Amino acid sequence: MTLTLTNEVVVAISTLNRETTFVQNPALGAVLLWRFCAAYAESHATNDSPVLPLGFLLLPLLLHQETFEELNRTRGSIHKFTDKFSRSETSKVDVLLGVQSRVIQFRELTLESVQLAVHCRLLTVLPSSAKLVSLSSAKPSSPPASVRPLIANAEKLGKWLAGMTLFEIENVLKVAF
């Protein structure tokens, strides 16, 4: 069996690859991790920082269209966010259950993003506790309009997860650390 691609299909594939590269890159990931960590520490009862495994949840939630859109629409808590996937009228449980596999798919990008954030002095990783510590709480000045919703959702997730234990996060997001 021979597969023949038309010029339109080749152009569509190359356009999709270029757009994916624009969104799924370590520089954007580094900024999103930084804002997540800053919001987490601000909201945590003792101003503690998130542990490294929490950082691996961020990009799979933000860079996946369905979870991003629900995050964008959800006000309140992580529980309200996850409840939207289990409602009988929407029945998107598979999207929530897919977070674990996306964590694995995004593992390399997340690691590159952490490395870049550390290199650029946005974050540091404490070896003794594996905590991701934001080195600045200042918000980025004039990010592009296309990035603002991503930053807002990264901060939202940081605030939501700051009040939860790892066990609670595992249960709510159906992931394993």
Secondary structure as UniProt FT lines:
FT   HELIX           7..23
FT   HELIX           26..43
FT   TURN            45..46
FT   HELIX           52..62
FT   HELIX           65..73
FT   HELIX           78..86
FT   TURN            88..90
FT   HELIX           93..97
FT   HELIX           99..105
FT   HELIX           107..119
FT   TURN            120..121
FT   STRAND          123..126
FT   TURN            127..130
FT   STRAND          131..134
FT   TURN            145..147
FT   HELIX           148..162
FT   HELIX           166..173
//
